[in-house]
């Protein structure tokens, strides 16, 4: 029943685990380039094993050093195993350059991420690492333009999917209120909605969910406004009026 392997060499920024090429300030003010928990040899063995046995690799890559190390190994190994890597996953993707995104797309990777990482960690990353990296923070537009399929979730932070769809356009930080709207960040409302529905289902490999179409599961919600055209500031206030699961109403507000 095991169909995949997860590899994570580093960790998040706040404890000083994010793997970067340049030093930045750790939680106690000490200089760090992150912490490497898994050796490069073990990373290479995981890539090779998945390629040989048809398993799906889920790679958690957060900092620039994560991506550069992994891509060099993955490109060399997958060149020996044509056809592998077509549906492997790059997870979290706190920071990523345009060139790194292009290389992942060339390998056939898909992406999972969340606006929680930008919303809650944006000010921290700017303070610890520097504002120069903010154009590379959760760059949804860049990922799509590179040809990557992106599925988004709530992870932690805001639990309201409509607030996440709003954040996919504003890229607002929760502490400062700063809008991190570089050319690589904002996506359209329609693209954002797809990331939390259809595209998330595709990345997860789930059939029959994420779209309203013949043959899909009759699992849906009815809301009190059009999330594609309502005022952006009002989007997080969207109310669910009815929830249908398996074709059966399991919640009804009485306001429909």
Buried (B, 14 or more C-beta within 10 A) or exposed (E): EEEEBEBBBBBBBBEBBBBBEEEBBBEEEEEBBBBBEEEEEEBBBBBBEBBEEEBBBBBBBBBBBBBBBBBEBBBEBBEEBEEBBEBBBBBBBBBBBBEBBBBBBBBBBBBBBBBBBBBBBBBBBBBBBEEEBBBBBBBBBBBBBBEBBBBBBBBEBBEBBBBBBBBBBBBBBBEEEBBBBBEBBBBEBEBBBBBBBBBBBBBBEEEEBBEEEEEBBEBBBBBEBEBEEBEEEEBBEBEEBBBBEEEEEEEEEEEE
